[in-house]
Amino acid sequence: MRGRRVFVTGLGFVSPLGDDPKEVFERICRGESAIRMVRSGTPEIGVDVLLASIDFDPGDRIKKADRLLMARSAQMAVVATGSALEDSGLLTDGQGPEEATVHMGCGLGGSEVIQESYRSYITRRRVRPTTVPLIMASAPASQVCMSFGIRGLAHTYSVACASSSVAIGEAFRSIRDGYADVVIAGGAEAMLNDGSVAAWQAVGVIAKQHSHGAGASCRPFDLERTGLVLGEGAVTLILESEERASARGADCVAEIVGFGASSDAHKLTEPSVDGQERAMRNALKDARLDPDSVGYINAHATGTPRGDPVEIEAVKRAFGAAARGVAISSTKSMHGHLVGASGALECAVTALALRERRLPPTANLTRPDPTCDLDCVAGVSREAPDLEVALSNSFAFGGSNATLVLRRA
């Protein structure tokens, strides 16, 4: 028996490209980049690094006393969730629906708190008594519950770059299968402190500045790509059952119709064509859709020399002859890689692409890699008047793969 239908009824952003979902989507379609060269570390030993950082200040959205008990990622999650609840019409006197559940993705948690604690311990042999709850990856979900009076279960998914896609996928399943009627789902990540950035640089996957400037440096599918650019932020989606959304006359952004996941069982940092193919096949099977029904894929593609061709090959295998007819783009070329929050941002962008019937571009794609020979929507967005179904891919270190299938509402 087919389960209940699930709709996205609200979006909330704290992103490198802004906080208004519609404006962020327009900026993406214009090919605008949030990537800048930023000084990381101390003035004495700092280095310049490409980042998609946010000048974030919660303002009056979070009380000053409450901020002391929230790391940056949790603060971003609370602000994004407040915006999503407001967008959905479910925020009443500062509170959300008590019966809701929370599914949040987060890779590292309060990374800046960890760094501060290590420094404090080394220099003074003291750390803050709130350090443990601040650094936990579960803190964003917990703080969302406390901030908005949410009393349903709170789940945290920490599977690196697939964290928030898995969170949304499991939220979708919980509504489809009758365990919940409304779910707050998304992800948050804030790891742009110099200790975390240095660790990513040590992996050898961070992009080098392009001759055309910082904004041109993240180049998925391009011959001149040199790596990924880290970003930060939080994105929340409000998911509701068809019955609940219809009963209150909710404005639906898109419908989630399928979720597929897989594990590579391969290598820690090397992607696997087989694992990515299985995630997409599983998602389409779950949605009961054929590949030729898909008009757009928001790719995981981060701009690394190894990763992008693997994803293209996985699409070819999963889609067969239909691969030539599907448009693919990587919006990370503009907003960077938000790690645990990346899947939520890209799922939301995919939902908006369906609503607007407009394909976001892959920015900076000027010399396509011959191994990335599908329609990668190079440089310029385009109208898609027949767009009905789209995929959003997230493929993580450790071999965790997740694909979401969305349909136009």
N, C-alpha and C positions, 0 to 999 in steps of 0.2 A: 504493500500500500504506500502510495506517495505521501510524503509528509506535507506540512504546512509551508506556504510561501513566505519568504522573508524579504523585507524591504528596508532600504536605507532611508531614514526619515530626517536625519540631521547630520551636519558636519561641523567640526570645530578644528581650527588650525592654529598652531604656533610653528611657523615654518620659516626657513631662510628667505622665502619669497613673499612673506607677509602672513597676515592672520585672516584675511577675508577669502574664503574658498573661491568665489567667483573671480575676484581680482587675481588671485594666484594662478588660476587656470588661464586667464587672459594673458598674464605675463609669460607663462609657459608657452602659450601659442604664439606669442610674439618673439620667442627665443631669447628672453631676457635671462641673464645669469646672476645668481647670488654669490658666486664664487669670487673670493678676494684673496690677496696675499696678506697674511696676518703674522704678526710677530708672536712667537710662542716661546714661553720660558721667561727667564729673567733678562734684564737689559744686558747683563754681563755675559751670560752664556746662552742667550736665546737664539733661535733660528727663525728664518722666514719660511712659512709653510702655507700652502693653499688650503683654505677652509671655507665652508659655507656656514658661517657662524651667525648668531642672532644677538642683536642688542636687546636683550630680554629684560623687562621690568614688569612684574605682575601688577604694579600699581595698587589700586584699591580692590583688585579682584581677589587678593589674599591678604588677610590681616597680618600686620608686621609680626605679631607674637607667633602666629601660626607658621610663618616662613622659617622661623628658627628650627622647626621640627620637620622641615622639608628640604631635601637636596634639590638641585636645579631641575633634574628630570621630573621629580614629583610636582614641583611648582608648575612646570610646563604642562604636565598632564592635567592638573586641576584647572588651569586656565582654558586649555583646549576643550575639556569636558564641559565646562560652564558654557562655552560658546556653542558646542554641539547641542546641549540640552535646550539652550535658548533658541537655536535654529529650528529645532524639532517642535518647539512649543510645549516642551515638557518641564520647563523650569518655572516653579511657582514659589514665590517668596524665598528665592535662593536655594530651594530644595528640588531634587529630582524625584522620580517615582520610587517610592520606598521599596517596592517589590522587584525592582530591576536587579540584574546581576551584572558583574563587571568582568570583562576579559581583556587584560592588558598585556602587551608585549614590552619587554625591556631587556636589553643585552647585559648591561654592566651596572645599572643602578647609580648610586651616588659616587661616581668616580672622583669628583673633585673633593669629596669628603675624605675618601681613602687617602688621596694625596696629601691633603692638609693634616690628616691624622699621623701619617708617617713622618712628615716634617716636624710636627709638634713633638712626637715621641722621641725622635732623634735629637732634637735640640733641647727639649725641656723634660723629657720622660713623662709627658702628660698628654692625654687625649680627652676630647669632649665625652661626657657620659652618654650623650645621644648618638654617638657614632654608629653603633650597631644597627639600630632601626633606620638611620639615615642612609646607610650604604646598601641596604637590601634591595634586590631587583624587584621585590614585591611592593616596595614603598609607593610607587605611583598608583597602583590599584587600591591599596589601603587608604591613601590620602584622598582619592576620589570618593570612596565610600564615606569617609568621615566628613568631607567637605559638603557633600550633597545629600546626606541622610539615606544612603543606599544600604539596605539591609539584606539583600540577597547575597549569594555566594560571590567571592572575589577570587578569580584565578589569574595567575601570572605565568606567562610563557616566555622562557628565556632560552631561545634557540638561535642565538646570534642574529644574523641578518634576516632570518625568516620569522622572528619573534612575533611581530604584530600581524603578519599574514596568517600565521597559525592561530593567533588569538581571534581574529575575525572569522576564520574558518570554523573554529570550534564554537564560537558564538552563533554562527549561522546554523550549525548542526543542532545546538541546544534549543533553538526556536523551532526549527523544522521538525524535530523529533518530540516536541511537546514539553520540554523541561523548563522553558521560559517563554515569556511573551514579549519582553523588552530587555535588550542587552546593551550596555555601554561597552564598546569594543574599540581597541586602537593600540597605540604604542607611544612610548616616550624614550628619549635618549639624549644625554648631554655628557659627552666624553671628550670635549675639546680642550681640556686642561693639558698642560705640557707633558705630564707623565704618560697619559694615555696616547697622545699624539706621537710621542717618541717611540712608544711600543709599536704602533702601526707603521711608523717609518722603518723600524727594524725588520718588519715582515717583508719590506721591499715592494709594496703595492701602491704607494702613494704617488700621485701624478707629479710631473715636473712642469714648471711654468712654460706655456707655449709662447712662441715669438710674437703672437698676436695679443698677448696679455693674459691675465689670470682667468678672465671669463671664458677664454677659448681653450682652457687647459684640460677640461674633462671631455673626452672625445670618443664616446662609445662607437664601435664599429668602424672607426677611422684608422687608416694606416699609420697616422702619427700619434695614436693614443699611447700614453705612458703609464696610466694607472688611474686609481680612483681619487676622489676628493671627499673627505669626511665632512658631514654636516651634523646638525643637531635640531631638535624640535620635538613636538608632540602633535599627534592627529587623533581625533576621536570620531567614531561613527556611531550613530544611534541606530540600532537594528530593531525592527518590530515585526511581529507576525502580521499577516495580511488582515486578519480579523481585527486586531487591535488598531492598526493604522487606519483601516477603513472606517471603523466605528467612530473615530474622532476626526475624520476628514483630513488626515495628515497629507502633506505634500511630499510625495516619494521621489527621491533623487534617482534611484535605480533599484533593481532587484538582484539579490545574490542567489544564484541558482546551483552552484556547485563548488566543491572544495576537494582538492587532491593533495596528498603529501607522500613523501618517500624519503628514505635514507640511502645515501650512496654506498655505505659500507666500503669506502674506497680509501681516500687519503684526507688528512686533516684540512689542508688548504687548497687541494687540487680538485676542480669541479669534474663531474662525471656526466657524460652525455646520457648514459643509461638512466641514472637517477632522475635527471631533469625531465627526460622523456616520460618516465613513469608517473611523475607528478602531474604532468599535463594530461596524460591519458586517463589517469585516475579522476582528475577534475572533470573532464569531459564526460566520462562514464557516469560520474555522480550526477552531473547535470542532465544526462540523457540527451546529449547533443553530439552531432557529427562535426568533425573539424571544419567542413566547408560552411558551417553556419557562423563561424567566428570571423569578425571583420577587423579586429584590432587586438594586439598584444602589447601591454605595457611591460617591457622586458626588464629583467633584473640587471642587465648589462651595466657594469660599473665603469668600463673603460680600461680594464686590464688586458694586456696582450693575450693572456691565456683564456680568460673567462668568456669574452664576447663570442669568439668562434664556436665554443662549446655549446652555448645557448642556441646559436643559429642552427647548428647541426641537430640539437635536440628538437627544435621546432620542425625541422625537415623530417625527422623520423616520426615524430608524433602526428604530424599533419599530412604526411605523404604529398600527393599531388596538390592538395589544398594549400600547402605552404606558400606557393607562388602567388596566391590571391589574398593573403592576409597582410595587413600593414603592421609594422613593428616599430616601436620607438622606445628610447630610454630617456626619461625626463631627468634622470640623475645628472645628465649633462648640464643641467641648469641649477638644480637644488642640492646637488651633492648626495652622498650616501648617508642616510640618517640611521643606519645600522638597525637597532631594535625598533625604530619608528618608521623605517623606510617603507615597509610593506603597507602600512596604514596610509601614508601619504600617497603612495602610488595607486592603491585601491581607490582612494577618494578621487584622485585625478582621473582614473579610469571611469568611475561613476559619472563624473562631470563630462567626460568625453562622450559617453553614451547619451547623456541628457542633451548636450549641445550638438550632438552629431558632428563632431569636429575632432580631427586627429592631431594630438600634440606631436611636435617634431622631435627629432634627435638633433639638438644643437651641435654646432661645430663639425658636423659630418660633411667634409668637403672632399676628402679623398677616400672613398669607401674601400675597405679591405676586400679583396676578391673572395676571401673565405667567408665574408659576411654579405652574401649576394642575394639576400631577400629585400623586400621593400621596407627599408628602414626609415622612411619619412624624413629624408635628409633636409635639415635646415629650416624648412618652412612648413607650418601647419596647413592642413587642407580640410575642406568640408567633406563630410561623409554622410550624404542624405539617406543612405540605406543601412547605416550602422545599427545593429540590433543586439549583438553579443560581443563581449570582449573578455580577455584574460588579463590577469595581473600576476606576474611571476616574482617569486623571492627565493633565492638560492644561497645557502649560508655556508660559512666555514663549518667544518665538521660533517658536511654532507647532508644537511637538513634542507629539503626542498618543499616548497608550498606553492600551489597555484589556486587562485580564486577565479570563478567564472561569474560574470555579471551580465544582466540583460537590461535593456532599456525599459523603464517603468511605463 
